[in-house]
Amino acid sequence: MAPQNLSKRLSHDELKLLSPEALIQLVESLQNEKDQWVAYAKELADKVLLIEGQYVTLKNKFFGKSS
């Protein structure tokens, strides 16, 4: 399942109003969100490889291996 984008885009003025602690929390949240998207992208890539692997197996059953 795809991660949800929980953070909204903040304007420059809104960012200037944040305390250092709030900025740290924001960065940590964005890092966690990025990690979730990277894991999701890897999951999708693994599924594509699995599908391609099944296609090659299916093709070989119908047409035989090329010599």
PDB file of N, H, CA, C and O in Angstrom:
ATOM      1  N   MET A   1       0.836  -1.171   0.000  1.00  0.00           N
ATOM      2  CA  MET A   1       0.000   0.000   0.000  1.00  0.00           C
ATOM      3  C   MET A   1       0.890   1.246   0.000  1.00  0.00           C
ATOM      4  O   MET A   1       1.901   1.300   0.701  1.00  0.00           O
ATOM      5  N   ALA A   2       0.503   2.235  -0.788  1.00  0.00           N
ATOM      6  H   ALA A   2      -0.318   2.192  -1.357  1.00  0.00           H
ATOM      7  CA  ALA A   2       1.295   3.450  -0.915  1.00  0.00           C
ATOM      8  C   ALA A   2       1.229   4.282   0.368  1.00  0.00           C
ATOM      9  O   ALA A   2       0.176   4.388   0.996  1.00  0.00           O
ATOM     10  N   PRO A   3       2.360   4.867   0.746  1.00  0.00           N
ATOM     11  CA  PRO A   3       2.349   5.754   1.907  1.00  0.00           C
ATOM     12  C   PRO A   3       1.494   6.988   1.619  1.00  0.00           C
ATOM     13  O   PRO A   3       1.322   7.386   0.467  1.00  0.00           O
ATOM     14  N   GLN A   4       0.972   7.574   2.665  1.00  0.00           N
ATOM     15  H   GLN A   4       1.111   7.251   3.602  1.00  0.00           H
ATOM     16  CA  GLN A   4       0.170   8.778   2.494  1.00  0.00           C
ATOM     17  C   GLN A   4       1.033  10.002   2.749  1.00  0.00           C
ATOM     18  O   GLN A   4       1.854  10.025   3.666  1.00  0.00           O
ATOM     19  N   ASN A   5       0.834  11.010   1.930  1.00  0.00           N
ATOM     20  H   ASN A   5       0.167  10.992   1.185  1.00  0.00           H
ATOM     21  CA  ASN A   5       1.544  12.260   2.106  1.00  0.00           C
ATOM     22  C   ASN A   5       0.795  13.080   3.149  1.00  0.00           C
ATOM     23  O   ASN A   5      -0.227  13.698   2.849  1.00  0.00           O
ATOM     24  N   LEU A   6       1.309  13.081   4.370  1.00  0.00           N
ATOM     25  H   LEU A   6       2.139  12.579   4.614  1.00  0.00           H
ATOM     26  CA  LEU A   6       0.613  13.743   5.472  1.00  0.00           C
ATOM     27  C   LEU A   6       1.051  15.190   5.660  1.00  0.00           C
ATOM     28  O   LEU A   6       0.396  15.949   6.375  1.00  0.00           O
ATOM     29  N   SER A   7       2.142  15.571   5.032  1.00  0.00           N
ATOM     30  H   SER A   7       2.674  14.955   4.451  1.00  0.00           H
ATOM     31  CA  SER A   7       2.636  16.931   5.219  1.00  0.00           C
ATOM     32  C   SER A   7       2.118  17.831   4.109  1.00  0.00           C
ATOM     33  O   SER A   7       2.072  17.447   2.940  1.00  0.00           O
ATOM     34  N   LYS A   8       1.730  19.036   4.500  1.00  0.00           N
ATOM     35  H   LYS A   8       1.767  19.349   5.449  1.00  0.00           H
ATOM     36  CA  LYS A   8       1.292  20.002   3.492  1.00  0.00           C
ATOM     37  C   LYS A   8       2.444  20.953   3.218  1.00  0.00           C
ATOM     38  O   LYS A   8       3.317  21.152   4.062  1.00  0.00           O
ATOM     39  N   ARG A   9       2.436  21.524   2.053  1.00  0.00           N
ATOM     40  H   ARG A   9       1.727  21.362   1.367  1.00  0.00           H
ATOM     41  CA  ARG A   9       3.489  22.472   1.698  1.00  0.00           C
ATOM     42  C   ARG A   9       3.332  23.737   2.532  1.00  0.00           C
ATOM     43  O   ARG A   9       2.252  24.325   2.593  1.00  0.00           O
ATOM     44  N   LEU A  10       4.423  24.147   3.175  1.00  0.00           N
ATOM     45  H   LEU A  10       5.300  23.669   3.126  1.00  0.00           H
ATOM     46  CA  LEU A  10       4.410  25.351   3.998  1.00  0.00           C
ATOM     47  C   LEU A  10       5.047  26.495   3.221  1.00  0.00           C
ATOM     48  O   LEU A  10       6.024  26.305   2.496  1.00  0.00           O
ATOM     49  N   SER A  11       4.488  27.658   3.381  1.00  0.00           N
ATOM     50  H   SER A  11       3.694  27.812   3.970  1.00  0.00           H
ATOM     51  CA  SER A  11       5.057  28.835   2.719  1.00  0.00           C
ATOM     52  C   SER A  11       6.342  29.243   3.438  1.00  0.00           C
ATOM     53  O   SER A  11       6.631  28.784   4.543  1.00  0.00           O
ATOM     54  N   HIS A  12       7.091  30.104   2.790  1.00  0.00           N
ATOM     55  H   HIS A  12       6.855  30.477   1.892  1.00  0.00           H
ATOM     56  CA  HIS A  12       8.334  30.606   3.380  1.00  0.00           C
ATOM     57  C   HIS A  12       8.039  31.313   4.709  1.00  0.00           C
ATOM     58  O   HIS A  12       8.771  31.151   5.685  1.00  0.00           O
ATOM     59  N   ASP A  13       6.966  32.092   4.732  1.00  0.00           N
ATOM     60  H   ASP A  13       6.370  32.224   3.939  1.00  0.00           H
ATOM     61  CA  ASP A  13       6.601  32.817   5.966  1.00  0.00           C
ATOM     62  C   ASP A  13       6.223  31.854   7.091  1.00  0.00           C
ATOM     63  O   ASP A  13       6.571  32.083   8.249  1.00  0.00           O
ATOM     64  N   GLU A  14       5.507  30.771   6.749  1.00  0.00           N
ATOM     65  H   GLU A  14       5.224  30.585   5.808  1.00  0.00           H
ATOM     66  CA  GLU A  14       5.137  29.780   7.771  1.00  0.00           C
ATOM     67  C   GLU A  14       6.378  29.083   8.318  1.00  0.00           C
ATOM     68  O   GLU A  14       6.467  28.820   9.517  1.00  0.00           O
ATOM     69  N   LEU A  15       7.327  28.787   7.450  1.00  0.00           N
ATOM     70  H   LEU A  15       7.255  29.001   6.475  1.00  0.00           H
ATOM     71  CA  LEU A  15       8.559  28.136   7.910  1.00  0.00           C
ATOM     72  C   LEU A  15       9.355  29.059   8.833  1.00  0.00           C
ATOM     73  O   LEU A  15       9.953  28.595   9.804  1.00  0.00           O
ATOM     74  N   LYS A  16       9.366  30.332   8.544  1.00  0.00           N
ATOM     75  H   LYS A  16       8.880  30.709   7.755  1.00  0.00           H
ATOM     76  CA  LYS A  16      10.103  31.289   9.378  1.00  0.00           C
ATOM     77  C   LYS A  16       9.516  31.375  10.783  1.00  0.00           C
ATOM     78  O   LYS A  16      10.227  31.714  11.730  1.00  0.00           O
ATOM     79  N   LEU A  17       8.239  31.074  10.927  1.00  0.00           N
ATOM     80  H   LEU A  17       7.662  30.799  10.158  1.00  0.00           H
ATOM     81  CA  LEU A  17       7.584  31.170  12.238  1.00  0.00           C
ATOM     82  C   LEU A  17       7.817  29.936  13.108  1.00  0.00           C
ATOM     83  O   LEU A  17       7.560  29.977  14.312  1.00  0.00           O
ATOM     84  N   LEU A  18       8.296  28.848  12.522  1.00  0.00           N
ATOM     85  H   LEU A  18       8.505  28.815  11.544  1.00  0.00           H
ATOM     86  CA  LEU A  18       8.479  27.611  13.291  1.00  0.00           C
ATOM     87  C   LEU A  18       9.682  27.719  14.217  1.00  0.00           C
ATOM     88  O   LEU A  18      10.692  28.335  13.880  1.00  0.00           O
ATOM     89  N   SER A  19       9.555  27.113  15.379  1.00  0.00           N
ATOM     90  H   SER A  19       8.735  26.612  15.653  1.00  0.00           H
ATOM     91  CA  SER A  19      10.669  27.066  16.333  1.00  0.00           C
ATOM     92  C   SER A  19      11.691  26.041  15.840  1.00  0.00           C
ATOM     93  O   SER A  19      11.379  25.207  14.990  1.00  0.00           O
ATOM     94  N   PRO A  20      12.899  26.105  16.369  1.00  0.00           N
ATOM     95  CA  PRO A  20      13.898  25.102  15.980  1.00  0.00           C
ATOM     96  C   PRO A  20      13.416  23.667  16.244  1.00  0.00           C
ATOM     97  O   PRO A  20      13.675  22.769  15.443  1.00  0.00           O
ATOM     98  N   GLU A  21      12.723  23.455  17.351  1.00  0.00           N
ATOM     99  H   GLU A  21      12.512  24.185  18.002  1.00  0.00           H
ATOM    100  CA  GLU A  21      12.223  22.116  17.672  1.00  0.00           C
ATOM    101  C   GLU A  21      11.180  21.674  16.642  1.00  0.00           C
ATOM    102  O   GLU A  21      11.160  20.514  16.230  1.00  0.00           O
ATOM    103  N   ALA A  22      10.322  22.597  16.235  1.00  0.00           N
ATOM    104  H   ALA A  22      10.338  23.539  16.570  1.00  0.00           H
ATOM    105  CA  ALA A  22       9.288  22.274  15.243  1.00  0.00           C
ATOM    106  C   ALA A  22       9.924  21.977  13.886  1.00  0.00           C
ATOM    107  O   ALA A  22       9.457  21.105  13.154  1.00  0.00           O
ATOM    108  N   LEU A  23      10.992  22.705  13.554  1.00  0.00           N
ATOM    109  H   LEU A  23      11.372  23.413  14.149  1.00  0.00           H
ATOM    110  CA  LEU A  23      11.698  22.437  12.304  1.00  0.00           C
ATOM    111  C   LEU A  23      12.333  21.046  12.317  1.00  0.00           C
ATOM    112  O   LEU A  23      12.313  20.331  11.315  1.00  0.00           O
ATOM    113  N   ILE A  24      12.893  20.677  13.463  1.00  0.00           N
ATOM    114  H   ILE A  24      12.909  21.258  14.277  1.00  0.00           H
ATOM    115  CA  ILE A  24      13.498  19.345  13.595  1.00  0.00           C
ATOM    116  C   ILE A  24      12.427  18.273  13.433  1.00  0.00           C
ATOM    117  O   ILE A  24      12.650  17.276  12.747  1.00  0.00           O
ATOM    118  N   GLN A  25      11.274  18.466  14.052  1.00  0.00           N
ATOM    119  H   GLN A  25      11.092  19.276  14.609  1.00  0.00           H
ATOM    120  CA  GLN A  25      10.176  17.507  13.911  1.00  0.00           C
ATOM    121  C   GLN A  25       9.715  17.412  12.459  1.00  0.00           C
ATOM    122  O   GLN A  25       9.426  16.321  11.965  1.00  0.00           O
ATOM    123  N   LEU A  26       9.648  18.542  11.784  1.00  0.00           N
ATOM    124  H   LEU A  26       9.883  19.427  12.185  1.00  0.00           H
ATOM    125  CA  LEU A  26       9.234  18.560  10.383  1.00  0.00           C
ATOM    126  C   LEU A  26      10.220  17.781   9.515  1.00  0.00           C
ATOM    127  O   LEU A  26       9.814  16.986   8.667  1.00  0.00           O
ATOM    128  N   VAL A  27      11.503  18.010   9.727  1.00  0.00           N
ATOM    129  H   VAL A  27      11.833  18.656  10.416  1.00  0.00           H
ATOM    130  CA  VAL A  27      12.527  17.309   8.948  1.00  0.00           C
ATOM    131  C   VAL A  27      12.476  15.815   9.225  1.00  0.00           C
ATOM    132  O   VAL A  27      12.569  15.013   8.295  1.00  0.00           O
ATOM    133  N   GLU A  28      12.330  15.426  10.485  1.00  0.00           N
ATOM    134  H   GLU A  28      12.254  16.077  11.240  1.00  0.00           H
ATOM    135  CA  GLU A  28      12.243  14.001  10.822  1.00  0.00           C
ATOM    136  C   GLU A  28      11.015  13.371  10.175  1.00  0.00           C
ATOM    137  O   GLU A  28      11.080  12.244   9.682  1.00  0.00           O
ATOM    138  N   SER A  29       9.915  14.081  10.175  1.00  0.00           N
ATOM    139  H   SER A  29       9.862  14.996  10.575  1.00  0.00           H
ATOM    140  CA  SER A  29       8.692  13.581   9.542  1.00  0.00           C
ATOM    141  C   SER A  29       8.903  13.393   8.039  1.00  0.00           C
ATOM    142  O   SER A  29       8.494  12.382   7.468  1.00  0.00           O
ATOM    143  N   LEU A  30       9.538  14.367   7.412  1.00  0.00           N
ATOM    144  H   LEU A  30       9.870  15.188   7.875  1.00  0.00           H
ATOM    145  CA  LEU A  30       9.809  14.265   5.969  1.00  0.00           C
ATOM    146  C   LEU A  30      10.777  13.122   5.654  1.00  0.00           C
ATOM    147  O   LEU A  30      10.627  12.444   4.638  1.00  0.00           O
ATOM    148  N   GLN A  31      11.764  12.911   6.521  1.00  0.00           N
ATOM    149  H   GLN A  31      11.885  13.462   7.346  1.00  0.00           H
ATOM    150  CA  GLN A  31      12.692  11.796   6.325  1.00  0.00           C
ATOM    151  C   GLN A  31      11.967  10.463   6.435  1.00  0.00           C
ATOM    152  O   GLN A  31      12.215   9.555   5.641  1.00  0.00           O
ATOM    153  N   ASN A  32      11.073  10.337   7.415  1.00  0.00           N
ATOM    154  H   ASN A  32      10.872  11.075   8.059  1.00  0.00           H
ATOM    155  CA  ASN A  32      10.299   9.100   7.567  1.00  0.00           C
ATOM    156  C   ASN A  32       9.409   8.869   6.356  1.00  0.00           C
ATOM    157  O   ASN A  32       9.293   7.747   5.863  1.00  0.00           O
ATOM    158  N   GLU A  33       8.780   9.941   5.880  1.00  0.00           N
ATOM    159  H   GLU A  33       8.874  10.852   6.281  1.00  0.00           H
ATOM    160  CA  GLU A  33       7.918   9.828   4.707  1.00  0.00           C
ATOM    161  C   GLU A  33       8.727   9.406   3.480  1.00  0.00           C
ATOM    162  O   GLU A  33       8.274   8.578   2.691  1.00  0.00           O
ATOM    163  N   LYS A  34       9.923   9.974   3.322  1.00  0.00           N
ATOM    164  H   LYS A  34      10.292  10.646   3.963  1.00  0.00           H
ATOM    165  CA  LYS A  34      10.793   9.604   2.206  1.00  0.00           C
ATOM    166  C   LYS A  34      11.179   8.129   2.299  1.00  0.00           C
ATOM    167  O   LYS A  34      11.169   7.417   1.295  1.00  0.00           O
ATOM    168  N   ASP A  35      11.519   7.673   3.501  1.00  0.00           N
ATOM    169  H   ASP A  35      11.527   8.252   4.317  1.00  0.00           H
ATOM    170  CA  ASP A  35      11.880   6.269   3.685  1.00  0.00           C
ATOM    171  C   ASP A  35      10.728   5.346   3.305  1.00  0.00           C
ATOM    172  O   ASP A  35      10.950   4.289   2.716  1.00  0.00           O
ATOM    173  N   GLN A  36       9.494   5.741   3.640  1.00  0.00           N
ATOM    174  H   GLN A  36       9.314   6.600   4.119  1.00  0.00           H
ATOM    175  CA  GLN A  36       8.328   4.937   3.282  1.00  0.00           C
ATOM    176  C   GLN A  36       8.163   4.881   1.765  1.00  0.00           C
ATOM    177  O   GLN A  36       7.851   3.825   1.215  1.00  0.00           O
ATOM    178  N   TRP A  37       8.369   6.007   1.088  1.00  0.00           N
ATOM    179  H   TRP A  37       8.622   6.865   1.535  1.00  0.00           H
ATOM    180  CA  TRP A  37       8.240   6.032  -0.374  1.00  0.00           C
ATOM    181  C   TRP A  37       9.333   5.206  -1.037  1.00  0.00           C
ATOM    182  O   TRP A  37       9.081   4.536  -2.039  1.00  0.00           O
ATOM    183  N   VAL A  38      10.552   5.249  -0.486  1.00  0.00           N
ATOM    184  H   VAL A  38      10.756   5.793   0.327  1.00  0.00           H
ATOM    185  CA  VAL A  38      11.642   4.442  -1.033  1.00  0.00           C
ATOM    186  C   VAL A  38      11.320   2.955  -0.878  1.00  0.00           C
ATOM    187  O   VAL A  38      11.535   2.175  -1.805  1.00  0.00           O
ATOM    188  N   ALA A  39      10.808   2.561   0.282  1.00  0.00           N
ATOM    189  H   ALA A  39      10.634   3.195   1.036  1.00  0.00           H
ATOM    190  CA  ALA A  39      10.431   1.162   0.509  1.00  0.00           C
ATOM    191  C   ALA A  39       9.298   0.749  -0.428  1.00  0.00           C
ATOM    192  O   ALA A  39       9.298  -0.368  -0.946  1.00  0.00           O
ATOM    193  N   TYR A  40       8.343   1.633  -0.645  1.00  0.00           N
ATOM    194  H   TYR A  40       8.343   2.540  -0.224  1.00  0.00           H
ATOM    195  CA  TYR A  40       7.234   1.344  -1.551  1.00  0.00           C
ATOM    196  C   TYR A  40       7.734   1.193  -2.990  1.00  0.00           C
ATOM    197  O   TYR A  40       7.286   0.304  -3.715  1.00  0.00           O
ATOM    198  N   ALA A  41       8.655   2.057  -3.399  1.00  0.00           N
ATOM    199  H   ALA A  41       9.019   2.779  -2.810  1.00  0.00           H
ATOM    200  CA  ALA A  41       9.221   1.961  -4.742  1.00  0.00           C
ATOM    201  C   ALA A  41       9.962   0.639  -4.919  1.00  0.00           C
ATOM    202  O   ALA A  41       9.876   0.016  -5.978  1.00  0.00           O
ATOM    203  N   LYS A  42      10.693   0.206  -3.885  1.00  0.00           N
ATOM    204  H   LYS A  42      10.764   0.712  -3.026  1.00  0.00           H
ATOM    205  CA  LYS A  42      11.395  -1.077  -3.961  1.00  0.00           C
ATOM    206  C   LYS A  42      10.399  -2.226  -4.054  1.00  0.00           C
ATOM    207  O   LYS A  42      10.609  -3.176  -4.808  1.00  0.00           O
ATOM    208  N   GLU A  43       9.321  -2.141  -3.292  1.00  0.00           N
ATOM    209  H   GLU A  43       9.150  -1.370  -2.679  1.00  0.00           H
ATOM    210  CA  GLU A  43       8.276  -3.167  -3.330  1.00  0.00           C
ATOM    211  C   GLU A  43       7.686  -3.269  -4.742  1.00  0.00           C
ATOM    212  O   GLU A  43       7.476  -4.369  -5.251  1.00  0.00           O
ATOM    213  N   LEU A  44       7.426  -2.139  -5.358  1.00  0.00           N
ATOM    214  H   LEU A  44       7.597  -1.245  -4.945  1.00  0.00           H
ATOM    215  CA  LEU A  44       6.885  -2.143  -6.718  1.00  0.00           C
ATOM    216  C   LEU A  44       7.908  -2.709  -7.701  1.00  0.00           C
ATOM    217  O   LEU A  44       7.546  -3.469  -8.599  1.00  0.00           O
ATOM    218  N   ALA A  45       9.164  -2.350  -7.542  1.00  0.00           N
ATOM    219  H   ALA A  45       9.458  -1.732  -6.812  1.00  0.00           H
ATOM    220  CA  ALA A  45      10.206  -2.871  -8.435  1.00  0.00           C
ATOM    221  C   ALA A  45      10.320  -4.387  -8.296  1.00  0.00           C
ATOM    222  O   ALA A  45      10.506  -5.086  -9.292  1.00  0.00           O
ATOM    223  N   ASP A  46      10.212  -4.896  -7.076  1.00  0.00           N
ATOM    224  H   ASP A  46      10.061  -4.328  -6.267  1.00  0.00           H
ATOM    225  CA  ASP A  46      10.271  -6.343  -6.870  1.00  0.00           C
ATOM    226  C   ASP A  46       9.100  -7.041  -7.552  1.00  0.00           C
ATOM    227  O   ASP A  46       9.266  -8.136  -8.088  1.00  0.00           O
ATOM    228  N   LYS A  47       7.939  -6.436  -7.541  1.00  0.00           N
ATOM    229  H   LYS A  47       7.804  -5.546  -7.106  1.00  0.00           H
ATOM    230  CA  LYS A  47       6.775  -7.030  -8.192  1.00  0.00           C
ATOM    231  C   LYS A  47       6.943  -7.044  -9.700  1.00  0.00           C
ATOM    232  O   LYS A  47       6.527  -7.997 -10.359  1.00  0.00           O
ATOM    233  N   VAL A  48       7.541  -6.011 -10.251  1.00  0.00           N
ATOM    234  H   VAL A  48       7.879  -5.237  -9.716  1.00  0.00           H
ATOM    235  CA  VAL A  48       7.772  -5.972 -11.693  1.00  0.00           C
ATOM    236  C   VAL A  48       8.728  -7.083 -12.077  1.00  0.00           C
ATOM    237  O   VAL A  48       8.507  -7.756 -13.084  1.00  0.00           O
ATOM    238  N   LEU A  49       9.774  -7.293 -11.316  1.00  0.00           N
ATOM    239  H   LEU A  49       9.954  -6.746 -10.498  1.00  0.00           H
ATOM    240  CA  LEU A  49      10.724  -8.355 -11.622  1.00  0.00           C
ATOM    241  C   LEU A  49      10.062  -9.723 -11.529  1.00  0.00           C
ATOM    242  O   LEU A  49      10.332 -10.603 -12.347  1.00  0.00           O
ATOM    243  N   LEU A  50       9.209  -9.903 -10.550  1.00  0.00           N
ATOM    244  H   LEU A  50       8.989  -9.188  -9.886  1.00  0.00           H
ATOM    245  CA  LEU A  50       8.501 -11.166 -10.388  1.00  0.00           C
ATOM    246  C   LEU A  50       7.607 -11.422 -11.595  1.00  0.00           C
ATOM    247  O   LEU A  50       7.557 -12.543 -12.100  1.00  0.00           O
ATOM    248  N   ILE A  51       6.911 -10.409 -12.057  1.00  0.00           N
ATOM    249  H   ILE A  51       6.951  -9.497 -11.647  1.00  0.00           H
ATOM    250  CA  ILE A  51       6.039 -10.556 -13.216  1.00  0.00           C
ATOM    251  C   ILE A  51       6.860 -10.891 -14.448  1.00  0.00           C
ATOM    252  O   ILE A  51       6.473 -11.766 -15.223  1.00  0.00           O
ATOM    253  N   GLU A  52       7.965 -10.229 -14.642  1.00  0.00           N
ATOM    254  H   GLU A  52       8.279  -9.518 -14.012  1.00  0.00           H
ATOM    255  CA  GLU A  52       8.811 -10.518 -15.790  1.00  0.00           C
ATOM    256  C   GLU A  52       9.363 -11.939 -15.704  1.00  0.00           C
ATOM    257  O   GLU A  52       9.460 -12.631 -16.717  1.00  0.00           O
ATOM    258  N   GLY A  53       9.721 -12.368 -14.507  1.00  0.00           N
ATOM    259  H   GLY A  53       9.643 -11.805 -13.684  1.00  0.00           H
ATOM    260  CA  GLY A  53      10.211 -13.727 -14.333  1.00  0.00           C
ATOM    261  C   GLY A  53       9.157 -14.754 -14.687  1.00  0.00           C
ATOM    262  O   GLY A  53       9.481 -15.772 -15.297  1.00  0.00           O
ATOM    263  N   GLN A  54       7.912 -14.523 -14.327  1.00  0.00           N
ATOM    264  H   GLN A  54       7.648 -13.696 -13.831  1.00  0.00           H
ATOM    265  CA  GLN A  54       6.825 -15.436 -14.670  1.00  0.00           C
ATOM    266  C   GLN A  54       6.584 -15.418 -16.178  1.00  0.00           C
ATOM    267  O   GLN A  54       6.272 -16.454 -16.764  1.00  0.00           O
ATOM    268  N   TYR A  55       6.723 -14.270 -16.802  1.00  0.00           N
ATOM    269  H   TYR A  55       6.976 -13.428 -16.325  1.00  0.00           H
ATOM    270  CA  TYR A  55       6.510 -14.174 -18.244  1.00  0.00           C
ATOM    271  C   TYR A  55       7.558 -14.994 -18.987  1.00  0.00           C
ATOM    272  O   TYR A  55       7.228 -15.704 -19.936  1.00  0.00           O
ATOM    273  N   VAL A  56       8.819 -14.903 -18.564  1.00  0.00           N
ATOM    274  H   VAL A  56       9.087 -14.326 -17.792  1.00  0.00           H
ATOM    275  CA  VAL A  56       9.874 -15.687 -19.204  1.00  0.00           C
ATOM    276  C   VAL A  56       9.598 -17.173 -19.034  1.00  0.00           C
ATOM    277  O   VAL A  56       9.774 -17.933 -19.986  1.00  0.00           O
ATOM    278  N   THR A  57       9.176 -17.607 -17.868  1.00  0.00           N
ATOM    279  H   THR A  57       9.033 -16.989 -17.095  1.00  0.00           H
ATOM    280  CA  THR A  57       8.849 -19.013 -17.640  1.00  0.00           C
ATOM    281  C   THR A  57       7.696 -19.448 -18.526  1.00  0.00           C
ATOM    282  O   THR A  57       7.739 -20.526 -19.119  1.00  0.00           O
ATOM    283  N   LEU A  58       6.673 -18.623 -18.621  1.00  0.00           N
ATOM    284  H   LEU A  58       6.638 -17.747 -18.139  1.00  0.00           H
ATOM    285  CA  LEU A  58       5.518 -18.935 -19.451  1.00  0.00           C
ATOM    286  C   LEU A  58       5.924 -19.014 -20.924  1.00  0.00           C
ATOM    287  O   LEU A  58       5.497 -19.926 -21.632  1.00  0.00           O
ATOM    288  N   LYS A  59       6.729 -18.086 -21.385  1.00  0.00           N
ATOM    289  H   LYS A  59       7.076 -17.345 -20.810  1.00  0.00           H
ATOM    290  CA  LYS A  59       7.183 -18.062 -22.767  1.00  0.00           C
ATOM    291  C   LYS A  59       7.975 -19.335 -23.086  1.00  0.00           C
ATOM    292  O   LYS A  59       7.802 -19.925 -24.153  1.00  0.00           O
ATOM    293  N   ASN A  60       8.836 -19.751 -22.165  1.00  0.00           N
ATOM    294  H   ASN A  60       8.976 -19.272 -21.299  1.00  0.00           H
ATOM    295  CA  ASN A  60       9.649 -20.940 -22.398  1.00  0.00           C
ATOM    296  C   ASN A  60       8.799 -22.205 -22.468  1.00  0.00           C
ATOM    297  O   ASN A  60       9.148 -23.131 -23.199  1.00  0.00           O
ATOM    298  N   LYS A  61       7.697 -22.266 -21.728  1.00  0.00           N
ATOM    299  H   LYS A  61       7.414 -21.513 -21.134  1.00  0.00           H
ATOM    300  CA  LYS A  61       6.830 -23.431 -21.777  1.00  0.00           C
ATOM    301  C   LYS A  61       6.142 -23.544 -23.119  1.00  0.00           C
ATOM    302  O   LYS A  61       5.944 -24.652 -23.617  1.00  0.00           O
ATOM    303  N   PHE A  62       5.770 -22.417 -23.721  1.00  0.00           N
ATOM    304  H   PHE A  62       5.931 -21.517 -23.317  1.00  0.00           H
ATOM    305  CA  PHE A  62       5.078 -22.454 -25.006  1.00  0.00           C
ATOM    306  C   PHE A  62       6.018 -22.606 -26.186  1.00  0.00           C
ATOM    307  O   PHE A  62       5.721 -23.354 -27.118  1.00  0.00           O
ATOM    308  N   PHE A  63       7.130 -21.922 -26.165  1.00  0.00           N
ATOM    309  H   PHE A  63       7.371 -21.315 -25.409  1.00  0.00           H
ATOM    310  CA  PHE A  63       7.997 -21.873 -27.343  1.00  0.00           C
ATOM    311  C   PHE A  63       9.307 -22.647 -27.158  1.00  0.00           C
ATOM    312  O   PHE A  63      10.049 -22.812 -28.126  1.00  0.00           O
ATOM    313  N   GLY A  64       9.604 -23.111 -25.986  1.00  0.00           N
ATOM    314  H   GLY A  64       9.000 -22.977 -25.199  1.00  0.00           H
ATOM    315  CA  GLY A  64      10.850 -23.808 -25.718  1.00  0.00           C
ATOM    316  C   GLY A  64      11.987 -22.809 -25.591  1.00  0.00           C
ATOM    317  O   GLY A  64      11.872 -21.657 -26.009  1.00  0.00           O
ATOM    318  N   LYS A  65      13.079 -23.267 -25.011  1.00  0.00           N
ATOM    319  H   LYS A  65      13.172 -24.203 -24.671  1.00  0.00           H
ATOM    320  CA  LYS A  65      14.230 -22.378 -24.843  1.00  0.00           C
ATOM    321  C   LYS A  65      14.943 -22.243 -26.167  1.00  0.00           C
ATOM    322  O   LYS A  65      15.050 -23.193 -26.943  1.00  0.00           O
ATOM    323  N   SER A  66      15.433 -21.031 -26.407  1.00  0.00           N
ATOM    324  H   SER A  66      15.346 -20.260 -25.777  1.00  0.00           H
ATOM    325  CA  SER A  66      16.180 -20.832 -27.662  1.00  0.00           C
ATOM    326  C   SER A  66      17.561 -21.444 -27.495  1.00  0.00           C
ATOM    327  O   SER A  66      18.123 -21.465 -26.400  1.00  0.00           O
ATOM    328  N   SER A  67      18.090 -21.938 -28.599  1.00  0.00           N
ATOM    329  H   SER A  67      17.633 -21.921 -29.488  1.00  0.00           H
ATOM    330  CA  SER A  67      19.401 -22.605 -28.510  1.00  0.00           C
ATOM    331  C   SER A  67      20.524 -21.676 -28.813  1.00  0.00           C
ATOM    332  O   SER A  67      21.686 -22.080 -28.782  1.00  0.00           O
TER     333      SER A  67
END
